[in-house]
Amino acid sequence: MKLPLLMPGMAAAWGDLLESIHSSARSYGRSRELHRIVQGRKLSTFFQPILNLQSGECLGYEVLNRPPVSDSFPNTEMFYDYIGQTNRVFAFERYCRETSFERFEAARIRAQAPNDISGHVVFINVHPLVLTDSAYRSGETARLLKRYGLPPERVVFELTEKQAVTDYAEFERVLSHYRAQGFRIAVDDAGSGYSSLKTIVNLKPEFIKLDKSLIRDLHEHEDRRRMVKLFQEFAQGSGTSIIAEGIESRVEAEFLRAEGIEYGQGYALGRPDPELKPALFPEEDREIIWTDPGKKQVAKADIKPRGRFA
């Protein structure tokens, strides 16, 4: 017996149903994997140093928490994108915050150089909406810092989701609460889009982190240099410090230093590491191969980054 052919409308409906089932299965798998990561404390923590390009001193470290590579989350970006789409942002950020401070203190103790590290600044990536959480403002963060001997003056909240800030007037009032306690603010990925510029103008952060897309081969691109100059002029007039991210070569580091950029961050100065390794100004040409934490692939530089990494 011949089965009747599906009408075009029925075929489309079946296709939509199958896609819905597959989407639900993927979502369930990611939810289970997120639960496993948090409950099992599976995040790996790395510390990337930030160098004062002018003095050669280490300003501090950005704390980077990376999930294990899995089928659900083949890379770090996909993992954090998924977090932002769930209702677990607050709970996950609290877990990340506690993990960051705990492991930073453990790394400081292992380094056995408290006099050298005790003044270093700790940059913590934070979703802006989390700062509005009552648990943050109730003093929970201050109590956590006290447990690990970190004063608020040494902590910088690095805002990572530019699009999340919509009511700048209200958010500025929230930030004033933290600034009154001594915390400082950094805006990440500056120069990567209009919203980051708007965030900078409205919130006047203590640190502006220039996106790596601006810094890559900066000396060869006049338009990028003009953009960096605009950020410098704004920073000088507002008491803000510039941090150039994504420095991967000696020539980039030298150019930024000559231009008066105060701070730098990138593989040429110091790789993310489970230990508190010092940042160093690159001194020689050397081709390097590195593995980006949280990614499967081993990446090889398409330029020749300079520095101490082989």
C-alpha positions, 0 to 999 in steps of 0.5 A: 500500500502506498503511503500518501505524500506529505503536503507541503505544509505538513512537511514544513510542520514536521521540519519545525517539530524536528528542529524544536526537538533538536533545539530542546535536546541541545538546550538540555545538554548544555544545562546539564553540562553547566550544572556539572561544571558548577557543582564539580567546580570544573572551571580552570582559572588563569591569571594574565598580567597587566604591564605598565608600559612606561615603568615596566612594573606589573599593575596586576592580573585579570582573572580568567575562568575557563570551562572544560572543552566539551561537545556542549561548549566547544569554546569559551565564547559559546559557554559565556554566551549561553550563560547570558541567555539563561536565568543563572547569570547571578548564581554563576557570577557569584560562583565565579567571583568566589572562585576568582578571589579564592584562587588568586589568594592561593596563587599569591601564597604559592608565589611566596612573594607577598611583598611583590604581589600584595599591591597588585590589582585584581581585574574581575569580569562582571556582567553589569546586571550582576552589580545591581544584585542585592547580594553584591550591594549588601556587603557580601563581596566586602566580606568575601574580600576580607576573608582573603585579605583583599581591600576593595581598592585592589579590585576592578570590576571589568564590565564585559557585556556592553549591551546590558547597560541601558539605563545609564543614569540608574547604573551610574548610581549603582556604580557610585555605591561601589566606588564609595567603598573603593572598588574601581570600574573598567570597560572592556573591548573599547573601540569595538562598537558604538555601545562601548563608547557610549558606556565610557562617556556615561560611566567614566570608568577608571580604566578603558581597555582598548579592544585587540582589533584596534591594537593589532598592527596599530603602527600600520593603520592610521585610522586606528591610531586616530581612534586610539588618540581620541581615547587618550584625549578622553582619558587625560581629561577624565582621570582614566587609565588606558590598557591596550589589550591583545599586544602580540609583538614587540613592535606593537608594545614599543609603538604603544609605549612611545605613544604614551599608552600607560598599560598593556596586556597580551601574549607578548607581555604575559600569557594567562597562567595558573600561577602569578607570573610577572609581565615582562616587556618583550626583548627579542623576536621569537615565533611562539605557539600557544594554546588558548585556554578553553579552546581545542585548537593550538593556535600559531601566530600569523605574526612573530610575537616577541617575548619570553614564551616558547 
